[in-house]
Amino acid sequence: MPVEVQVASCAGQLPAAGDIQKWADAALEELADEAEPPDLCIRLVDVDESRSLNDRYRGQDKPTNVLSFPASVSVPGTRMLGDLVICVPVVIDEAQSQDKPAADHFAHMVVHGVLHLVGHDHQEPVAASRMEALEAKILLRLGVADPYQQ
C-alpha cells in the first residue's frame, strides 16, 4: 500500500516514514479483502494545525492525537482510503504521561486511524470493544504492548 507521509511538524521524535508504512500495512493486512491496496496520506503536524482541523471538522477547539478523513473522491486506477493527521506533540506528551515508548504510541495512532478510515469506530461500547481488540491484535504483531491493558 502506498503511504504518502507529509511532515509539517517541527517537533522532535518524528517516526521514520518506513515505520509509518509498516504500521499502516499491518493494519490493512488484517483487513485485506481486496487485491489492490489503497492509497493513504499520513500528515504529521504540530498543535496549531491539529487544533484548527479538530475545531473545523469536529467542533472541538483543542489539538488531538489523530484525525481521520475518509476519501470522498474517486480517482480512476487508484483506491483512495483517505488521510490521517497525527499531532506529533500530543502523541509524544501522551506517550510520556502513559510511560510508554513514543514509537509504540505512534504505531497505535496509525493503526487506530487506519481502522477509522475503513469504517471502525468506538462510539458505542460493543463497537469500541471490537475496535480495541483489533488494535491490540495488530499491535501485538508489531511487537507493541496492548495499549488498553496499561
C-alpha positions as CSV (number, residue, x, y, z in Angstrom):
1,M,0.0,0.0,0.0
2,P,1.5,3.3,-0.9
3,V,1.6,5.7,2.0
4,E,2.4,9.3,1.4
5,V,3.9,10.8,4.5
6,Q,3.8,14.6,4.9
7,V,5.9,16.2,7.6
8,A,4.5,19.5,8.7
9,S,5.9,19.3,12.3
10,C,8.9,21.0,13.8
11,A,8.8,18.6,16.8
12,G,11.5,16.1,17.5
13,Q,11.0,12.4,17.8
14,L,9.3,12.1,14.4
15,P,8.7,8.5,13.4
16,A,10.5,7.3,10.3
17,A,8.5,7.1,7.1
18,G,9.4,3.4,6.8
19,D,7.9,2.7,10.3
20,I,4.7,4.6,9.4
21,Q,4.4,2.5,6.3
22,K,4.9,-0.7,8.3
23,W,2.3,0.3,10.8
24,A,-0.3,1.2,8.2
25,D,0.5,-2.0,6.2
26,A,-0.1,-4.1,9.4
27,A,-3.5,-2.6,9.9
28,L,-4.5,-3.1,6.3
29,E,-3.2,-6.7,6.2
30,E,-5.6,-7.6,9.0
31,L,-8.4,-6.2,6.9
32,A,-7.3,-7.2,3.5
33,D,-10.0,-8.3,1.2
34,E,-9.1,-6.6,-2.0
35,A,-6.3,-7.2,-4.5
36,E,-5.5,-3.6,-5.0
37,P,-4.1,-1.9,-1.9
38,P,-5.4,1.6,-1.1
39,D,-3.5,4.9,-1.2
40,L,-3.3,6.7,2.1
41,C,-1.8,10.0,3.2
42,I,-0.5,10.5,6.8
43,R,0.4,14.0,7.8
44,L,2.4,14.7,10.9
45,V,1.5,18.1,12.3
46,D,2.0,20.4,15.2
47,V,-0.6,21.7,17.7
48,D,-1.9,24.7,15.8
49,E,-2.8,22.6,12.7
50,S,-4.4,19.9,14.7
51,R,-6.4,22.3,16.8
52,S,-7.6,24.1,13.7
53,L,-8.7,20.9,11.9
54,N,-10.3,19.5,15.1
55,D,-12.2,22.7,15.6
56,R,-13.3,22.9,11.9
57,Y,-14.4,19.3,11.5
58,R,-15.3,18.1,15.0
59,G,-16.2,21.4,16.7
60,Q,-13.5,20.9,19.4
61,D,-11.1,23.8,19.8
62,K,-8.2,21.7,21.0
63,P,-5.5,19.6,19.4
64,T,-6.0,15.9,19.3
65,N,-3.7,12.9,18.7
66,V,-5.2,11.6,15.4
67,L,-7.9,12.7,13.0
68,S,-9.1,10.6,10.1
69,F,-10.6,11.8,6.9
70,P,-12.0,9.1,4.7
71,A,-11.6,9.7,1.0
72,S,-14.7,11.3,-0.5
73,V,-13.3,11.4,-4.1
74,S,-12.8,8.6,-6.6
75,V,-9.7,8.6,-8.7
76,P,-9.7,6.1,-11.7
77,G,-7.0,3.5,-11.3
78,T,-6.5,4.0,-7.6
79,R,-8.3,3.2,-4.4
80,M,-8.1,6.2,-2.1
81,L,-8.5,5.3,1.5
82,G,-8.2,8.8,3.0
83,D,-6.0,10.9,5.1
84,L,-4.7,10.7,8.7
85,V,-3.5,13.8,10.6
86,I,-1.3,12.9,13.6
87,C,-0.3,15.7,16.0
88,V,3.3,14.9,17.0
89,P,3.5,16.9,20.2
90,V,0.2,15.5,21.5
91,V,1.3,11.9,20.8
92,I,4.7,12.5,22.4
93,D,3.0,14.0,25.5
94,E,0.6,11.2,25.8
95,A,3.3,8.6,25.4
96,Q,5.3,10.3,28.2
97,S,2.3,10.5,30.5
98,Q,1.4,6.9,29.8
99,D,5.1,5.8,30.4
100,K,5.4,4.1,27.0
101,P,7.8,4.5,24.1
102,A,6.8,7.3,21.7
103,A,7.2,4.9,18.7
104,D,4.7,2.5,20.3
105,H,2.2,5.3,20.7
106,F,2.7,6.5,17.1
107,A,2.1,2.9,15.9
108,H,-1.1,2.8,17.9
109,M,-2.3,6.1,16.4
110,V,-1.6,4.9,12.9
111,V,-3.4,1.6,13.4
112,H,-6.3,3.4,15.2
113,G,-6.6,5.9,12.4
114,V,-6.5,3.3,9.6
115,L,-9.2,1.4,11.4
116,H,-11.3,4.6,11.4
117,L,-10.7,5.0,7.7
118,V,-12.1,1.6,6.9
119,G,-15.2,2.1,9.0
120,H,-14.5,1.2,12.6
121,D,-15.5,3.4,15.4
122,H,-15.6,3.5,19.2
123,Q,-18.8,5.5,19.8
124,E,-20.8,2.5,21.2
125,P,-19.4,0.1,23.8
126,V,-19.7,-3.0,21.6
127,A,-18.0,-1.3,18.6
128,A,-15.3,0.1,20.9
129,S,-14.5,-3.3,22.3
130,R,-14.3,-4.7,18.8
131,M,-12.1,-1.9,17.6
132,E,-9.8,-2.1,20.7
133,A,-9.4,-5.9,20.3
134,L,-8.5,-5.5,16.7
135,E,-6.0,-2.7,17.5
136,A,-4.4,-4.9,20.2
137,K,-4.1,-7.8,17.8
138,I,-2.4,-5.7,15.1
139,L,-0.1,-4.0,17.6
140,L,0.9,-7.4,19.1
141,R,2.0,-8.5,15.7
142,L,4.2,-5.3,15.6
143,G,5.7,-6.1,19.0
144,V,3.7,-3.3,20.7
145,A,2.0,-3.9,24.0
146,D,-1.8,-3.7,24.2
147,P,-2.5,0.0,24.9
148,Y,-5.7,-0.8,26.6
149,Q,-4.0,-3.0,29.3
150,Q,-1.8,-0.3,30.6
